[in-house]
Amino acid sequence: MEVAQKDKVLEPRLSPTSSIETITKLYAILEAVEDRVEMHDNIGEQRDNWNKLLLNSVNMMTLTATTMAAMAAAAPAPSLRVCSALLFTAATGMSLVMSKIQPSQLAEEQRNASRLFKQLRSEIKSMLALQSPTKSDVKETMEKVLALDRAYPLPLLGTMIEKFPAKFEPAAWWPSVSNNSSHSRGRKTVTNTERNGWSEELELEMRAIVQVLKSKDKQDYSRLGNLALKLNKTFAVSGPLLTGIAAAGSAFGGSTATTVAAIAGAMAAAINGFEHGGQVGMVVEMYRNCAGFFELMEETIEATLEERDYSKRENGEIFEMKVAMKLGRSLSQLRDLARKSMASCVEGTEVDEFGSKLF
């Protein structure tokens, strides 16, 4: 029964504006999206395992080498120093690799990609079931898939996202939403008499919401993202540097040098635990994704308002409901927020709450 109902929901609607060829193309894209969901799920799980296994290995080697260095400082023994130096050297190499690729951030990237591809999959299924797909729908869906591929690449070599950029930037996984309405921006008059659920009050409300998202939500996540990125850079340099110092101290020998090696090794284990055990890279990616979410909302709302032909806009009431749901608010709460934003502009004050109640 459930299978039959599912097939019924996905049964495409044919109309004069859609064709068998268009439906077939959308199903082909849907299959590719399904495959990408599976790939990102599998690779995300693999990279999460990398983070756990590499962290355990590095800390085990570091702590073992630290114990040997401490024993060598108390009772000099060449074998202990040599073993300690070798383990510290190996830990330094592995720590450098972990700091470069940031396995926790890689795993979070794949989780985000999987979630966004699942969202796109739902959009395609809804389009097939409830709308009459056109060639422009096929082109737009293809652009969304390729934009996601660029935003969340699967390979590590060559196309991996830069883990330590000079400046924190929000994630961008969508094609330019402004292109869809560029053909009508120059119009000064409305060509149709129906407003398609839109009113001047609703447009003012949407502009006020955009202002809140820009001044509060996106700005706050950019600030937090910059802090997390700087902290991650510090940890990424400090961990390998300390294990390198410990390796050199163990190799040179002497009571003072091995004592330094033991102290540096203990500090390196603690820093690696904070960086990779605390998954600071994952936090950076989470902030990138959240900031990108608010930027996408801003672009979507602004592009919709710039469309002069109301018949080409999404229905205003439905659009308002979608914005409210994405921000975790009811319609009344969304309107209250818009009123606060407009009042703050008049009074020259700052809104006392964030736009989103989800995160």
N, C-alpha and C positions, 0 to 999 in steps of 0.2 A: 504493500500500500504506500509506504513512504517513498519507494523508488518511483512508483507511478506518479505520485504527487510532484516529486522533484522534476521528472521529465516534463510534466505538464507546465510547471513554472518556467522551465527553460525553453518551451516551445516558442520559436520566433514568430513575430508578427510580420506579415508581408503586406505591403501597401504599394501604391504606384511609385513612391519615392525610394523604395528598397527593392532589391533584386536577390535572386538566388546567389549570384556571384558575391554580392556584398555580405550576405549572411555567411557564406562559406569562408570569406576572408576573416570575418570576425571570429568564427569558430577556430580558424587556424591560429589567430593571435591568442585566443583563449587557451589553446593547447600549449603554446609557447610560454604563456604566463604560468600555467600549472606546473610546467617543467622547471621554471625558474624558482617558484616557491619551494619545490622539493630540493633543488640544488642549494639554495640559500639556507634552508633548514639544516641540511646535512653538513654543509661547510661551517655554519655557525656552531653546531654541536662539536665539530672537530676542533675548531679554534678555541672554544671554551675549554676543551680537554687539554689543548696545548698550554693554556695559561696555568691550569692546575698542575700538570705534570712538570712543566719547566720550573714553576715556582718551587715545588717540592724538591726537585733535583738540585736547583741552585742553592736553596737554603740548607739542604742536607750536606752538600759539599762544603759550603761556607762554614757551617757550624762544626763539621768534623775537622776541617783545616784549622779553625780557630782553637779547638780543643788541643790539637797537636801542637800548635804554636805556643799555647800557654804551658803545655807540658815541657816543651823544649826550652822555654824561658826558665822554668823552675829547675830542670835537670837536662843540661845540654846533650842532645843526641842528634847526630847528622841525619839519621834515617827519618826522624820525626820532622826535621826541617825540610828535607827534600820532599817528603810526602805532602807536607803542608803547602809548600810552594807550588807543587803540581796541581793540587786541588784548588788552590786560590786562582791559579792561572786558568784552569778549566772553568771555574765559576765566573771569572771575569769575561771570558769569551761568551759564555751562555747569557750572562747578564747584559752584555752589549747587544746580543741578538734580540733579547726580550725588550730592551729599551727601544730598539729601532722599530720593531714591528708592532709592539704593544698588543699582545694577544687578547687582552680583555676588551680593548677598543675594536679589534677585528671582529670579535664575537658579537659585540653590540651592533656593529655595522650590518652584519648579516641578519641579526634579529630584526633590525629596522627595515632592511630590504625585504625580508620575508613578509613582514606585516603590511608594507606598502603594496607589494605584489598581490597579497590576498585582498587588499582593499580594491585594487584595480580589477582583480578577478570578479569581485562582487559587482562592480560597476558594469563590466561587460555582460555579465549574466542578466543584470537588470535591464540593460539596453536591449538585449535580445528578447527579453520577455515582455517588456512594457512599451518599448518604443518601436519606431520604424527606422532602422539604421540606414544611413546614407554613406556615400563615399567619403564625405568629410568626417564622419564619425570614425571610419576605418583609419583615415590619415591621422586624426587626432589621437586615437588609441595607440597607433604605432609610435607616434612621437612620445607618448607617455612611457611606453615600454623602453624605448631607447634612452630617454632621459634618466630613468631608473638604473639602467645598465651603466650609464656614465657616472651616476652619483655613487653607486655601490658596486665597484668592480670586484669580480671574483679572484683574478690572479693577484699574487703578491709582488711579482717582479714587473717593473715598468709602469703599471697603472695603479698601484696601491695609493690610497689617499695619504697625503702628507700628514704625518702624525705630529709634527712640531712646526707648524707654519709661523711666519713672522707675526701674523695677526690672526686673532680668532675670527672665523667667518662662519655664519650659519650654513647648515646643509641645504642644498638645492637639488631636489629630485624631480622637478616638474619642468615641462617646456614653458616657454614664455606665454603667460595667459593673456597678455595684452594684444597679441597678434590677432586673436579672434575678433576683436572689436575695432581694429585699426581702420577698417574700411568705412566706419560710420562716425568717426570722431569729428570729422569736419562738418557734419550736419548741424545746423542751428535750430531746426524745427523738427518736431515729432511727426513722422509720416503716418502713423496710425492713430485712430481715435481711442482705442482701448489701451489702458495703462498696464494691463497684465498684472494686476495686484500691487502695482507700485503707486506711491504717493510722494508728495514733497516731504511730508513728515518722515516717511520711511527712509528716503534718501538722506535726509539730515541725520537720522538715527544711525545709519550705516557709516556715514562719515565721522560721526562722533565716536563710534566703536573703533574705527581705524585709528583715530587719534589716541585713544587709550592704549591700544595694542602697541603702537609705536613708542609712546612715552613711558609706559610702565612695563609691560610683559617682555617685549623683545629687548628693551634696554637692560632690564634686570638679568635676563638670561645671558646676554652678551657680557655683562659685567662678571657674572659668576663663571661663565665659560673662560674668560681671560684669566681669572684667578686660578681655576683648575688647570688651565694650560701651563701657566707659569710654575705651579707646584709640580706638575708632571715633568716639566723640563728639568727642574732642580733635582728631583728624584732620579730621573733617567741618567743624569750626569754623575750624581753622587754615588750611586750603587756600584757601577763598574770602576769608578775612580778609587773607592775605598778598597775593593777587592784587589785592584792592581797594586795599591800601596801595601796591602797585606802580603801579596805574592812577593813583592820586592823585599819586604822586611824579612820574610822567611828565608829567601834565597841568600841574603847577605849574612845572616846568622848573627850571633851575639845576643846577649841578654836583653839589651835595650831594643834592638831591632825586632826580635821575636815578640817582645811585649807590645810594641807598636802594632805588629802584625795581628796579634790577638785582639787588641782593642779595635783596630780598623775592621777586622772580620766580623766582630760582634755588631758594630755599627752598620756594616753593609747588610747583614742578615735582617736587622731591624728595618732598614730603609727599603729593602726588597719586599719585606712583608707589608709595609705600608703601601708601597707603589702598586705591586701586583696582587697582593692579597686584598688590599682595599679597592682594587680595580679603579684606580684614578683615571686611567685611559678610557674606561667605560663611562665614567662620569663626564669627561670632556665630550665624548660622542653623544651622550644623552642631552647635554646642553646645546650642542650643535643642532641636534634634531628638533629640540623644543623651539629654539630660535628660528629655525627654518619653517616650522609649523606656523608660527605667527607671521613670518614674512609671506608665506603662501596665502594666508588668510587676507593679509593686507592687499596683495596683488589681485587676488580674486575679487574682493569687494570693489577695489578701485576700477578694475577692468569692467566689471558689471555696470558700475555707475557711469562709466564713460560711454557705454553703448547707448546711442541716442534713439535707436529704434526699439521701443518697448517690446515689440513682438519677438525680437531676437534675444531678449533677456529671459533668464529663468523667472518663473512666477515669483512676484515679490514676497508673498506670504510664505511660500515654501522656502525661498532663499533666507528669509528672516529666521524661520524655524531651524534650518540647517546651521546657521551661524550660532544660534542660541545653544543647540545641542553640542556643537564642537567646543564651545566655551564652557560647557557644563552648567548652563543657566536655563531657567524657564523664560518664556517670552516676557513676562512682567519684570523679571530681574534684568533682562537685557535692556528693556526700555528704561528702567530706573538708572542703569549704568550710563546709557546715552544721555539722559537728562543731567546727570552729575557731570558728565564730560562737557556738555554745552554750557552748564552753569559755571564750571571752572574756567572755561575760555572767556566768559563775560567778566567774571570777577578777578581773573588773573591768578587763580589758586591752582593747586594740584589735586587731582582725583585721589581719594584716600583708599582706593582698592585696585586690585589688578583685574584685567578683563577676563582672564580664565580662572575658573574654579576647579579645573581638573588638575593642573600642575602649574 
